[in-house]
Amino acid sequence: MTKNIIGIIPARGGSKGIPRKNIINFCGKPLLSWTIEHAKKSDSIRNVYVSTDDNEISDISFQYGANVIRRPPEIAGDTASSESALIHALNEIEKKEKKVDLIVFYQATSPLRQPFDTDKAVDLFYQENADSLFSATTLDDFTIWGERDGILQSINFDYKNRGRRQDRKPNFLENGSLYIFTPEVLRKENNRIGGKISIYIMPFWQSYEIDSYEEIELCEYYMKKCLL
């Protein structure tokens, strides 16, 4: 039986770091459009939805072929969680179509996806009988420190017994590019992650996202070099 897998892209109108961040010009098109097009090219995704409170974002979403869910003001402010937008969108979607089997949650500010990423991640999700999945990159040569009770401490290694780099177990950096989860996980946990968790590994360069003006140039470099 064909699964009803949907893509949801939350995209608020407000943004503190970069005004109107979701629709800034990125490689000649609105930033949001790259994620809509990626989702629509996936063989796995049946419908793509943008959750927004903004008229201009709505217009751009329609222009690039996404459905739009209007987000209420109470879950569109700076303190609103992505999960609140996802649950609202899921409830609205299920009023109009049959039961949703799986949700792929995309962040528009992470545009560096390869054409096959969604389908490979969905295949992995089902192969591993997962309840949720997140994309990440491997950190195999990062020595991380943190401050606890005012004292610097090594977090992911022992600085007194540093050892060889190749002998250390890798760590994984959640990169925010895509998340996959069942509606049950989202509603039960009020979280994009829960139950049996899988991880979809992406190259390090795909982990850059746009939260500052400097990162726009960095992501454009990799978009032009590796994807366009």
TILOLUM-504897 format. One line per field, with one value per residue: x negated, y negated, z negated of N, C-alpha, C, O in turn. Coordinates in pm, 1 decimal. Atoms other than C-alpha are relative to their C-alpha. Example, Ala and Ser with C-alpha at 12.3 -4.5 7.8 and 13.67 -1.06 7.14 Angstrom:
% residues 2
n_c1	c(-89.0_82.0)
n_c2	c(119.0_119.0)
n_c3	c(0.0_6.0)
ca_c1	c(-1230.0_-1367.0)
ca_c2	c(450.0_106.0)
ca_c3	c(-780.0_-714.0)
c_c1	c(-90.0_77.0)
c_c2	c(-120.0_-109.0)
c_c3	c(0.0_-73.0)
o_c1	c(-193.6_26.1)
o_c2	c(-118.1_-219.8)
o_c3	c(-66.5_-89.9)
END
This chain:
% residues 228
n_c1	c(-84.4_77.6_-0.4_-27.8_112.2_-12.1_108.2_-44.0_105.2_-41.4_68.6_-58.9_37.2_94.0_133.1_80.8_136.8_-6.2_-140.5_-64.5_102.3_-47.0_-22.1_110.9_52.4_106.7_33.5_-93.8_-140.0_-26.5_60.2_-101.8_-33.8_90.4_-49.0_-125.1_33.1_61.1_-105.4_-88.5_70.0_11.4_-98.2_-67.0_-91.4_-124.7_-37.0_90.6_-73.2_72.6_-76.0_46.7_-90.7_41.3_-62.3_99.9_47.0_-108.5_2.0_117.4_-24.9_-89.4_72.1_90.3_-74.2_-32.6_-123.7_26.0_-80.1_14.5_33.5_-58.4_99.6_48.0_111.0_84.8_94.0_140.0_14.8_-75.8_83.4_-33.3_-96.5_-136.4_-40.1_-15.2_-124.5_-110.0_-6.3_-48.6_-144.4_-68.8_14.1_-83.9_-140.3_-25.5_41.0_1.3_96.6_141.2_83.7_134.9_26.5_137.2_7.9_115.8_28.0_32.5_131.0_103.2_-30.7_101.9_-38.6_18.6_-130.0_-42.5_4.0_-127.9_-37.7_91.3_-32.7_-125.7_31.8_70.0_-100.4_-78.1_90.7_37.0_-122.3_15.2_-112.7_44.9_132.8_51.4_120.8_115.2_131.4_89.5_111.2_95.8_127.0_-31.7_19.1_-93.8_10.4_-111.6_22.9_-91.4_31.0_109.7_124.7_5.7_13.0_-12.5_-133.6_-11.4_127.6_71.8_122.0_113.2_33.5_-54.9_1.8_4.7_-127.3_-73.3_-50.2_-114.8_-130.6_-51.8_-120.7_-86.6_-56.3_-133.0_22.4_-122.5_-43.8_-129.3_-41.8_-111.2_-62.9_-140.9_-89.9_-14.2_112.9_-17.3_-108.6_25.6_119.8_8.0_140.7_30.0_80.7_-53.1_-6.6_124.7_58.8_102.1_78.1_37.2_126.7_25.8_133.2_9.7_-32.8_-144.7_-50.1_-6.8_-134.3_1.3_-46.9_70.4_33.2_120.6_-37.3_-60.0_109.1_56.1_-92.9_-2.2_121.8_-18.0_-109.6_51.8_111.1_-33.8_-137.9_-52.5)
n_c2	c(118.8_122.3_80.0_142.5_71.4_142.1_88.9_124.4_101.1_120.0_119.7_121.4_125.3_73.7_-54.9_102.9_7.0_48.4_31.2_-70.2_-99.1_-112.6_34.7_77.1_-50.5_-98.3_-56.8_42.6_-30.5_8.6_-111.0_-102.7_-73.1_-113.9_-112.2_-45.7_-75.8_-127.1_-89.4_-37.5_-93.3_-130.4_-102.2_-46.1_100.2_15.3_141.5_88.9_106.8_104.6_59.0_138.3_106.2_114.2_0.5_-10.1_-139.0_-79.7_18.6_-69.3_-143.9_-38.9_16.0_-112.9_-125.1_-55.1_36.7_92.3_-6.6_126.1_-24.7_101.6_87.9_-49.4_-93.9_56.9_95.2_-40.7_-105.9_-118.9_-112.6_-63.1_-106.5_54.0_20.1_-132.0_-61.4_75.2_-35.7_-137.7_0.0_60.7_-89.9_-119.5_37.5_9.4_-118.6_-121.4_-5.0_18.7_-109.1_42.8_142.2_46.3_138.8_67.9_137.6_76.3_63.3_-100.8_-27.5_-80.0_-141.5_-63.2_-43.1_-131.0_-9.0_-35.9_-138.6_-88.2_7.4_-72.5_-143.6_-40.5_1.3_-124.1_-113.8_-15.0_0.1_112.0_86.8_134.2_4.0_134.3_6.7_42.1_-24.8_-66.1_76.9_-103.0_58.6_119.4_-12.1_101.4_39.8_74.4_52.5_-52.5_58.5_93.2_-69.9_-57.5_-145.2_-64.0_-60.4_-122.5_-72.2_19.2_72.7_-61.6_-121.4_44.7_-110.5_30.0_44.8_-109.0_-92.8_58.0_-25.8_123.9_65.3_41.0_133.8_16.2_115.0_76.6_1.1_-68.5_-91.0_-86.3_-56.5_-35.7_89.6_-47.0_54.2_143.9_32.0_-57.6_57.3_143.3_10.2_-61.4_-118.4_-86.6_-141.4_-51.5_110.1_-29.0_115.6_2.7_72.1_86.5_59.7_115.5_126.2_17.1_36.2_144.9_56.8_145.8_74.3_127.9_44.9_-70.7_-135.5_7.2_-13.4_-133.7_-95.8_23.7_-60.7_-145.2_-24.5_14.8_-93.2_-141.8_-37.6_60.7)
n_c3	c(0.0_-8.9_122.3_-13.3_60.8_-31.2_39.4_63.7_11.6_75.3_-50.5_56.2_-64.1_83.2_22.7_64.7_-52.2_-137.5_-28.4_-112.1_-34.0_-79.9_-140.7_-57.1_-126.5_18.5_-131.3_-102.7_31.8_143.8_73.8_23.5_-122.4_-18.4_79.6_-62.3_-120.6_40.1_48.1_-109.0_-88.6_66.0_-36.4_122.0_53.9_-75.8_-1.4_72.2_67.1_70.8_110.2_11.6_42.0_-80.7_-132.5_-106.2_2.6_-59.2_-144.8_-52.5_16.0_-109.0_-126.9_-19.5_-2.3_131.8_66.3_110.1_121.6_71.7_139.7_89.1_62.5_128.9_-18.0_-106.2_57.5_16.5_100.7_-39.9_-41.7_-128.2_26.1_4.1_-139.8_-62.4_48.7_-61.2_-141.9_-10.7_27.6_-114.3_-115.0_18.6_-22.9_-144.1_-73.4_81.2_108.8_-33.7_51.3_34.2_-22.8_-20.3_42.7_-58.0_37.9_-120.9_17.1_-30.2_-140.8_-68.5_-9.0_-130.0_-52.2_48.9_146.2_61.2_-28.7_72.6_142.5_19.5_-11.9_122.2_106.3_-4.9_15.5_140.4_80.5_91.9_32.4_-36.3_-62.0_-24.8_-82.6_79.4_-56.2_94.4_55.5_40.3_43.0_76.5_144.1_48.8_139.5_55.7_135.1_101.1_131.7_-15.4_-30.1_-134.0_-2.5_-131.7_-3.7_-80.1_4.7_126.0_-36.4_69.6_-75.1_-128.1_-95.2_-142.9_-57.0_-64.8_100.6_69.4_-60.3_-60.2_48.7_-109.3_10.6_-60.2_-88.4_-22.2_-139.4_-5.8_106.5_-39.9_119.9_-13.5_73.5_138.3_76.6_13.2_92.9_132.2_60.7_-30.9_-38.5_-129.8_25.9_104.8_-34.5_-56.3_-76.0_-100.3_-39.6_-141.6_-5.0_-115.6_5.2_89.1_-67.0_-5.3_132.4_17.0_-12.0_-9.3_116.2_0.2_-135.0_-43.5_-42.5_-134.0_-97.0_13.4_-59.5_-144.9_-55.1_-11.9_-93.9_-136.6_-23.2_15.6_-33.3_-122.1)
ca_c1	c(0.0_-132.2_-230.1_-97.0_-422.2_-405.9_-668.2_-620.9_-831.3_-769.0_-848.3_-760.9_-763.0_-962.7_-1334.9_-1573.1_-1915.3_-1834.1_-1508.2_-1274.6_-1530.0_-1312.8_-1268.4_-1601.4_-1762.7_-1975.5_-2147.3_-1887.2_-1568.7_-1392.9_-1568.6_-1246.9_-1200.5_-1504.8_-1356.6_-1012.3_-1166.7_-1378.7_-1073.4_-864.5_-1132.5_-1128.0_-959.3_-857.7_-670.0_-304.7_-232.6_-443.9_-309.6_-447.7_-326.2_-339.4_-181.9_-305.5_-130.8_-446.6_-574.9_-233.9_-255.1_-606.7_-503.8_-215.3_-440.6_-679.0_-406.2_-356.5_-31.7_1.1_125.2_190.7_29.2_217.3_39.2_12.1_-229.2_-411.2_-614.3_-984.8_-924.0_-700.4_-850.3_-871.0_-676.8_-376.0_-371.3_-412.9_-126.4_100.1_11.4_69.2_412.9_508.5_378.9_569.1_892.9_852.4_685.3_647.9_439.3_77.6_-171.6_-495.6_-616.9_-936.3_-1017.4_-1248.0_-1418.4_-1427.4_-1747.1_-1934.2_-1930.6_-2231.0_-2050.8_-2139.5_-1856.9_-1852.7_-1864.8_-1493.9_-1436.4_-1747.6_-1649.6_-1294.0_-1428.0_-1660.7_-1374.9_-1173.5_-1472.5_-1552.7_-1189.2_-1244.7_-997.1_-1203.6_-1516.2_-1739.1_-2006.1_-2355.4_-2721.3_-3001.3_-3245.1_-3542.3_-3816.6_-3655.3_-3773.7_-3499.9_-3533.5_-3265.3_-3243.7_-3086.4_-3070.1_-3316.3_-3576.6_-3677.9_-3633.4_-3686.8_-3346.4_-3386.9_-3741.4_-3978.6_-4245.7_-4465.5_-4457.7_-4406.7_-4507.8_-4503.6_-4236.8_-4145.7_-4085.1_-3817.9_-3454.8_-3283.5_-3025.5_-2734.2_-2622.7_-2248.2_-2247.5_-1881.2_-1843.5_-1563.6_-1377.4_-1142.9_-889.7_-548.9_-247.5_-228.7_-577.1_-503.9_-179.9_-290.8_-631.3_-553.3_-890.7_-1033.4_-1248.1_-1121.5_-1083.7_-1343.0_-1578.0_-1777.9_-2038.7_-2096.5_-2456.2_-2535.6_-2873.3_-3000.4_-2954.5_-2579.3_-2553.2_-2596.0_-2274.5_-2177.6_-2147.7_-2385.3_-2489.2_-2828.8_-2659.3_-2468.8_-2796.5_-2925.1_-2611.9_-2604.9_-2963.2_-2874.4_-2547.6_-2730.3_-3029.4_-2853.3_-2486.7_-2430.7)
ca_c2	c(0.0_-346.6_-550.0_-901.8_-1087.2_-1464.7_-1737.4_-2032.2_-2349.8_-2599.1_-2952.7_-3249.3_-3602.8_-3738.2_-3689.9_-3873.7_-3785.0_-3840.6_-4026.7_-3827.6_-3546.3_-3277.7_-3471.6_-3648.0_-3614.4_-3299.9_-3202.1_-3392.3_-3267.5_-3306.0_-3091.2_-2901.9_-2800.0_-2569.7_-2356.7_-2347.5_-2231.5_-1968.5_-1824.2_-1825.7_-1635.5_-1352.4_-1029.8_-969.5_-1292.3_-1309.6_-1671.4_-1963.8_-2218.6_-2549.4_-2667.7_-3047.1_-3360.0_-3578.4_-3680.5_-3718.6_-3377.8_-3234.1_-3381.4_-3245.8_-2903.6_-2885.1_-3006.1_-2715.3_-2456.1_-2411.5_-2407.1_-2672.2_-2638.1_-2968.3_-2969.7_-3145.1_-3442.0_-3263.0_-3007.8_-3243.9_-3453.0_-3437.2_-3202.5_-2957.1_-2612.2_-2436.5_-2152.2_-2377.4_-2467.9_-2103.4_-1981.4_-2260.7_-2180.2_-1807.9_-1871.6_-2095.0_-1848.5_-1556.5_-1753.1_-1752.8_-1425.0_-1069.2_-973.8_-1087.3_-801.3_-995.0_-1354.9_-1494.5_-1822.6_-2056.3_-2375.9_-2634.2_-2780.0_-2456.3_-2463.1_-2238.2_-1913.7_-1673.3_-1552.9_-1204.4_-1296.6_-1276.7_-943.1_-784.0_-906.2_-772.6_-435.6_-420.2_-509.1_-209.2_26.0_-36.6_-32.5_-372.2_-602.0_-912.0_-1009.6_-1313.7_-1417.7_-1473.7_-1487.2_-1288.8_-1467.3_-1232.7_-1480.4_-1734.9_-1772.5_-1958.4_-2146.2_-2287.3_-2480.7_-2312.7_-2489.9_-2744.4_-2481.7_-2389.7_-2019.2_-1802.3_-1673.0_-1411.9_-1298.0_-1271.2_-1539.3_-1345.0_-1043.5_-1201.5_-897.7_-877.9_-1054.0_-736.3_-547.8_-786.3_-701.4_-948.3_-1197.4_-1321.6_-1679.0_-1720.3_-1947.9_-2052.6_-1973.6_-1719.2_-1521.6_-1228.6_-1106.8_-949.9_-1157.8_-941.4_-1047.7_-1414.8_-1410.6_-1184.9_-1341.0_-1695.6_-1652.2_-1574.6_-1302.2_-1003.5_-626.8_-433.8_-694.7_-660.3_-890.0_-984.6_-1088.6_-1375.9_-1527.6_-1804.0_-2076.6_-2011.9_-2106.9_-2480.5_-2675.8_-3038.8_-3224.6_-3511.9_-3720.1_-3549.4_-3212.3_-3331.3_-3365.8_-3035.5_-2844.1_-3011.2_-2896.3_-2532.8_-2553.6_-2674.9_-2444.0_-2119.8_-2137.9_-2374.8)
ca_c3	c(0.0_89.1_-213.9_-258.5_-327.5_-350.0_-365.3_-602.2_-589.4_-872.0_-752.5_-972.8_-842.3_-1134.4_-1188.3_-1418.8_-1275.2_-908.1_-835.6_-606.8_-615.3_-459.2_-136.7_-92.2_248.1_247.8_572.7_772.3_600.4_265.7_5.6_-74.0_290.5_285.4_9.5_172.7_499.1_325.8_149.9_466.4_659.8_406.2_515.4_153.2_78.9_182.1_86.3_-31.1_-280.9_-401.8_-741.8_-758.6_-900.3_-615.7_-292.5_-83.7_-196.0_-106.8_243.3_298.4_167.0_412.9_693.5_638.2_602.6_228.7_36.1_-234.9_-590.8_-763.8_-1105.7_-1388.6_-1552.4_-1886.6_-1737.8_-1501.4_-1743.3_-1829.4_-2122.4_-1935.7_-1881.3_-1546.3_-1707.8_-1769.6_-1399.6_-1297.8_-1517.1_-1392.9_-1031.8_-1082.1_-1233.6_-941.2_-682.2_-831.8_-804.7_-425.0_-329.7_-446.3_-746.7_-729.4_-765.2_-785.1_-809.1_-661.1_-832.7_-641.7_-755.9_-478.7_-623.6_-540.7_-158.5_-88.9_-15.3_262.2_490.5_340.3_-29.8_-109.9_63.8_-86.8_-432.9_-396.7_-276.7_-577.4_-811.3_-693.5_-670.6_-1035.4_-1150.7_-1305.0_-1473.7_-1402.6_-1212.1_-1191.9_-944.5_-1076.8_-991.1_-1151.5_-1380.4_-1391.0_-1475.5_-1706.5_-2063.1_-2247.2_-2574.8_-2800.7_-3125.4_-3427.0_-3762.0_-3626.7_-3536.3_-3181.5_-3111.0_-2804.8_-2694.6_-2422.2_-2502.5_-2798.0_-2767.3_-3014.9_-2785.7_-2446.1_-2238.6_-1861.5_-1658.1_-1468.2_-1792.8_-1917.5_-1860.5_-1625.3_-1741.5_-1533.8_-1473.6_-1413.6_-1109.7_-1087.9_-718.2_-754.7_-1018.0_-964.5_-1219.6_-1257.5_-1361.1_-1674.4_-1787.1_-1723.4_-1920.0_-2203.2_-2265.2_-2144.1_-1978.5_-1635.8_-1792.7_-1988.4_-1999.0_-1799.7_-1651.2_-1329.2_-1183.8_-819.9_-758.5_-522.6_-425.6_-650.7_-387.4_-382.5_-747.5_-693.9_-748.6_-715.2_-1044.6_-971.2_-670.1_-661.5_-625.3_-317.2_-129.0_-263.8_-163.8_178.8_233.3_164.5_356.3_668.4_625.4_535.5_636.8_927.6)
c_c1	c(-88.6_14.7_31.7_-106.4_7.2_-126.0_57.9_-121.2_55.2_-79.2_72.7_-43.5_-106.3_-132.2_-87.1_-136.8_-7.2_147.1_49.5_-88.2_50.0_17.3_-107.9_-43.8_-118.8_-24.7_108.9_146.4_22.9_-54.3_98.2_23.2_-88.4_49.2_131.8_-31.3_-65.3_107.9_88.9_-65.4_-13.4_109.1_83.7_112.2_123.5_40.1_-96.3_81.4_-97.1_92.7_-53.0_110.3_-9.3_55.2_-101.9_-57.4_105.2_-3.4_-117.4_18.6_90.8_-71.5_-88.1_66.4_32.5_141.9_-35.5_97.2_-25.3_-19.1_59.7_-108.4_-59.3_-111.1_-92.5_-102.2_-139.5_-16.4_75.0_-93.8_40.3_105.3_143.4_52.1_24.8_130.4_120.9_16.0_55.7_150.6_78.5_-3.6_94.8_148.9_37.4_-36.7_-8.4_-113.3_-143.5_-81.5_-134.6_-16.3_-149.5_-0.5_-129.6_-16.7_-47.2_-137.9_-114.9_17.9_-92.7_33.5_-29.9_133.7_52.3_19.2_132.6_32.0_-91.1_31.9_130.1_-23.2_-68.3_95.4_77.4_-87.9_-30.7_120.7_-2.3_134.2_-32.1_-142.1_-42.0_-124.6_-112.9_-126.5_-88.9_-111.2_-102.6_-134.8_24.5_-18.6_72.4_-18.8_126.6_-34.2_106.5_-43.7_-123.9_-133.7_7.5_-22.4_10.0_127.6_1.4_-131.9_-63.0_-133.1_-124.1_-47.0_55.0_4.9_-5.5_138.7_82.4_55.0_121.1_129.0_54.8_120.0_78.8_60.3_134.4_-4.3_127.0_54.8_135.4_19.1_116.2_57.9_145.4_85.8_12.5_-112.0_20.2_104.4_-27.5_-113.1_-2.9_-142.4_-17.5_-79.2_62.7_6.5_-135.6_-55.5_-105.2_-68.6_-40.7_-122.8_-15.0_-142.9_-0.8_44.9_150.2_60.0_4.0_143.3_-8.1_66.4_-67.2_-34.1_-124.2_33.4_72.3_-108.0_-58.6_90.4_11.2_-122.5_20.8_114.1_-51.5_-106.7_46.3_137.7_51.1_-84.9)
c_c2	c(-124.8_-81.6_-145.9_-76.8_-145.5_-74.4_-127.1_-91.4_-117.8_-121.2_-124.4_-123.4_-75.4_71.7_-110.8_-16.0_-60.0_-29.6_72.2_114.6_108.1_-31.5_-93.3_62.0_92.9_68.2_-27.4_27.9_-19.8_124.7_115.9_87.4_122.7_122.9_53.0_87.3_133.8_99.3_48.9_98.3_139.7_95.5_42.9_-92.8_-13.2_-146.3_-79.0_-117.6_-98.8_-57.9_-141.0_-92.4_-120.0_8.7_17.7_142.2_92.7_-7.9_75.8_151.4_51.2_-3.2_120.9_135.0_63.9_-39.1_-89.3_24.1_-128.3_27.1_-109.6_-83.3_56.2_103.5_-47.0_-99.5_58.0_116.0_128.2_109.2_48.3_107.9_-50.7_-23.4_133.4_66.6_-70.7_37.7_140.1_7.2_-56.1_91.7_118.6_-32.0_14.0_126.2_119.4_-4.5_-12.7_112.3_-48.1_-147.7_-19.6_-150.3_-59.9_-138.1_-75.9_-63.8_98.1_44.8_99.5_148.6_51.6_59.8_128.3_6.3_43.3_147.3_100.0_1.6_74.2_150.8_51.2_8.0_132.2_123.6_28.1_0.5_-109.7_-66.3_-144.5_8.5_-145.5_8.0_-58.8_14.8_60.0_-94.5_99.7_-57.6_-132.0_28.9_-115.9_-22.0_-73.8_-46.5_51.8_-49.1_-89.2_62.0_58.6_150.9_49.7_83.6_134.3_76.4_-27.9_-68.4_57.7_126.8_-17.2_112.2_-47.0_-39.5_116.7_102.4_-54.5_35.6_-130.3_-54.1_-49.4_-136.7_-3.9_-125.8_-75.8_3.0_67.6_90.2_82.3_63.0_35.4_-104.3_38.8_-54.3_-148.6_-33.3_51.4_-72.1_-152.9_-34.7_66.7_129.6_81.1_144.2_51.1_-102.7_51.9_-129.6_13.5_-90.2_-75.6_-53.5_-128.7_-129.0_-23.6_-46.1_-150.4_-48.0_-150.7_-62.1_-135.9_-37.8_70.7_138.2_1.1_22.8_140.4_103.9_-19.2_61.6_150.2_35.9_-3.9_103.8_144.7_38.9_-58.3_38.5)
c_c3	c(0.0_-127.7_32.1_-78.6_43.5_-44.1_-59.0_-17.5_-80.6_47.4_-50.8_79.2_-77.2_-13.8_-56.3_66.4_138.3_29.8_125.9_50.6_95.0_148.5_54.2_132.3_-27.8_133.5_103.2_-26.1_-149.3_-71.3_-18.1_122.9_20.9_-76.1_55.5_121.4_-33.8_-42.9_113.5_97.6_-60.6_48.4_-120.0_-44.4_88.6_12.5_-86.4_-54.6_-63.7_-106.2_-23.9_-48.0_92.9_141.9_112.9_6.1_58.7_151.9_63.1_-8.0_110.4_134.5_29.4_-25.3_-132.9_-40.0_-119.3_-114.0_-77.0_-149.1_-87.7_-68.3_-128.6_11.1_112.1_-53.7_-17.2_-96.5_36.6_49.3_138.8_-20.1_-3.9_141.2_69.4_-42.0_59.3_146.7_18.6_-22.6_117.9_121.9_-13.0_7.6_147.6_76.5_-93.8_-101.6_51.1_-63.1_-50.7_35.4_22.8_-27.1_52.8_-61.8_124.1_-7.7_18.8_145.2_68.3_-3.6_140.3_45.9_-61.8_-151.5_-61.8_21.5_-71.7_-148.9_-30.6_9.9_-126.6_-117.7_-3.7_-15.1_-146.5_-92.8_-105.3_-29.4_33.8_53.0_12.2_86.4_-83.0_82.5_-108.2_-43.0_-52.6_-41.9_-72.3_-148.0_-66.4_-150.5_-42.4_-140.1_-94.5_-136.6_7.5_34.9_140.1_-8.9_143.3_-0.6_72.2_10.1_-136.6_31.3_-67.8_70.9_141.1_103.4_144.3_50.5_52.2_-99.0_-75.1_72.1_57.8_-76.9_120.6_-29.4_72.7_85.6_39.5_141.1_16.8_-120.8_53.8_-125.9_30.6_-70.9_-146.9_-87.9_-26.5_-106.9_-140.9_-71.8_7.4_42.5_135.9_-14.5_-111.8_47.7_45.2_98.2_97.2_40.6_146.4_14.4_132.1_-10.0_-82.5_68.7_10.1_-132.2_-23.9_20.1_-12.8_-121.9_-11.1_144.4_53.6_54.0_133.8_104.6_-3.2_66.3_150.7_66.4_20.9_94.1_144.0_32.3_8.6_53.3_131.3_121.8)
o_c1	c(-187.5_125.4_-9.5_-92.0_15.2_-195.0_150.4_-225.6_129.8_-200.9_166.8_-145.0_-188.4_-138.5_-91.1_-179.6_-85.0_226.5_-19.3_-96.4_-22.7_25.9_-87.2_-18.1_-218.0_59.2_140.2_231.5_-72.9_-40.2_61.6_50.6_-43.0_41.6_154.1_25.6_-37.0_107.4_128.5_4.1_-50.3_225.0_191.0_212.2_112.5_75.6_-147.1_160.2_-197.5_204.4_-169.8_229.2_48.2_46.3_-76.3_-79.3_72.4_8.2_-100.8_-21.0_62.9_-52.5_-101.5_-1.1_71.6_195.5_-146.5_217.5_-138.9_62.3_41.8_-218.8_-176.6_-179.3_-156.9_-174.2_-164.6_-111.3_66.3_-190.3_153.4_191.4_234.7_169.5_117.5_201.3_216.9_127.7_140.7_221.5_184.0_95.2_156.7_231.4_154.7_15.7_9.6_-199.2_-181.9_-67.7_-188.6_40.2_-232.5_64.0_-239.0_81.7_-145.3_-197.4_-231.1_73.0_-68.3_-36.3_-16.7_219.2_173.4_59.5_134.2_67.6_-43.9_26.4_139.4_29.9_-35.2_87.0_94.6_-45.3_-42.7_105.5_29.6_232.3_57.4_-214.9_40.7_-198.9_-91.0_-125.6_-65.0_-175.5_-92.0_-226.7_-49.6_40.8_30.8_-28.7_194.6_-129.2_225.7_-156.2_-205.2_-235.0_105.4_-108.9_85.4_153.8_51.1_-146.7_-17.7_-223.2_-235.7_-158.9_146.4_104.0_-21.9_240.6_202.8_136.9_185.2_132.8_38.9_193.4_25.9_109.6_139.4_-32.1_118.0_153.3_224.6_-76.4_198.0_-16.2_204.8_38.1_28.9_-87.6_3.4_82.8_4.2_-102.0_-83.4_-200.0_53.6_-89.8_100.9_-10.5_-239.1_10.7_-191.0_-19.7_-89.5_-116.2_8.0_-197.8_101.4_108.8_193.3_180.4_54.9_212.3_-110.0_188.9_-29.5_-27.0_-133.7_-29.5_75.7_-90.8_-90.9_42.5_25.5_-113.3_-8.5_107.6_-20.0_-114.7_-5.0_161.0_133.6_-55.2)
o_c2	c(-129.9_-105.4_-198.7_-101.2_-175.4_-33.0_-185.6_-49.5_-199.0_-113.1_-172.6_-122.4_-145.4_194.5_-221.3_-127.9_-152.1_63.9_75.9_140.1_147.6_59.4_-159.2_179.5_53.1_144.8_57.9_-9.2_-26.0_236.6_231.6_206.7_222.6_235.1_174.0_195.3_234.4_214.5_165.5_174.1_234.3_56.8_101.0_-47.2_-33.1_-191.6_-29.6_-178.7_-59.9_-100.1_-158.9_-61.8_-225.2_113.3_91.0_196.1_188.5_94.1_141.9_223.9_154.6_84.9_161.8_237.7_180.5_-139.5_-82.1_39.1_-157.9_93.8_-227.7_-33.7_33.4_131.5_33.3_-162.3_174.0_193.4_227.6_80.8_27.8_128.4_18.4_0.7_145.5_122.8_-5.9_60.0_162.1_76.1_-3.6_102.7_159.7_59.0_28.2_148.9_107.0_-92.6_50.9_139.6_6.6_-196.4_31.0_-227.7_-12.3_-203.9_-38.1_-95.7_60.8_152.2_135.8_228.7_-21.1_89.7_146.6_110.6_130.7_217.3_202.6_106.5_142.9_227.2_159.0_100.3_192.3_221.7_143.5_-2.5_-86.8_-47.9_-225.4_104.2_-233.5_106.1_-141.9_72.9_40.7_-158.9_146.6_17.6_-228.6_122.4_-231.2_72.8_-135.3_1.7_33.2_-24.9_-92.9_-7.8_124.7_198.2_-5.1_158.8_233.1_165.1_-115.9_-6.7_34.8_173.9_53.2_124.7_-165.6_11.5_123.9_186.6_18.6_41.3_-236.3_20.2_-56.5_-162.3_12.4_-234.3_-178.4_-65.0_13.6_142.3_32.2_108.7_-14.7_-171.8_-47.4_-97.5_-194.7_-121.3_-15.9_-102.8_-217.2_-135.3_161.4_206.5_26.4_172.1_9.8_-137.6_132.1_-239.3_118.4_-210.2_-21.2_-59.9_-195.9_-212.8_-137.6_-69.6_-195.5_-3.8_-204.9_-65.1_-217.9_46.1_98.3_185.9_104.2_103.4_196.7_190.2_78.4_115.0_202.8_137.8_83.8_152.2_221.5_156.5_3.9_-3.8)
o_c3	c(-73.1_-175.9_135.4_-198.4_162.6_-137.3_-2.8_-67.5_-25.8_64.2_12.2_149.0_-18.0_-9.1_-2.1_94.6_163.1_39.7_227.9_170.7_186.2_231.0_156.1_158.5_-88.8_181.0_186.2_54.8_-226.3_-21.9_3.0_109.8_76.8_-26.1_57.1_137.4_31.3_0.6_115.6_165.2_9.0_63.1_-103.8_-99.8_209.5_121.4_-187.0_17.6_-123.2_-76.2_-58.5_-38.8_65.1_206.2_208.4_114.6_128.7_219.9_165.7_83.3_171.0_218.3_144.7_-33.3_-137.4_6.7_-172.1_-92.8_-113.9_-212.9_-58.1_-90.9_-158.0_-87.4_179.6_23.9_15.7_-84.8_-35.4_120.3_182.8_65.4_41.3_169.3_149.5_41.5_101.0_193.5_104.9_50.8_153.7_194.6_85.1_16.6_182.0_185.5_-215.0_-97.2_149.2_-182.4_-146.9_133.3_-52.8_43.5_22.4_-95.7_188.1_95.2_2.6_169.4_183.4_-65.9_238.8_-37.4_-73.8_-203.0_-148.5_-73.3_-120.7_-213.0_-132.4_-70.7_-176.0_-198.6_-109.7_-76.1_-187.4_-215.0_-222.0_42.5_58.4_26.3_36.1_82.3_-171.1_191.0_-227.4_39.8_-165.9_-74.4_-54.1_-201.6_-55.0_-228.4_39.7_-201.7_-69.8_-180.3_-84.8_39.1_174.9_-82.7_223.7_-94.4_18.2_94.2_-209.7_88.2_-21.1_50.7_184.0_175.3_173.1_4.0_27.4_-62.2_-150.6_195.0_-2.7_-142.1_231.5_-139.2_194.6_34.5_106.8_169.8_82.2_-178.5_131.0_-213.0_126.2_-162.1_-233.3_-200.6_-139.4_-190.2_-239.0_-190.5_-60.1_1.3_169.6_81.0_-215.3_166.4_-7.2_196.0_60.4_13.6_188.7_-12.3_240.1_-120.0_-96.7_5.1_27.5_-141.9_-126.5_112.0_-55.6_-133.1_-94.8_234.2_173.2_148.4_200.9_196.0_101.4_139.9_224.3_176.9_128.2_162.9_224.4_145.2_90.1_81.3_198.3_233.6)
END
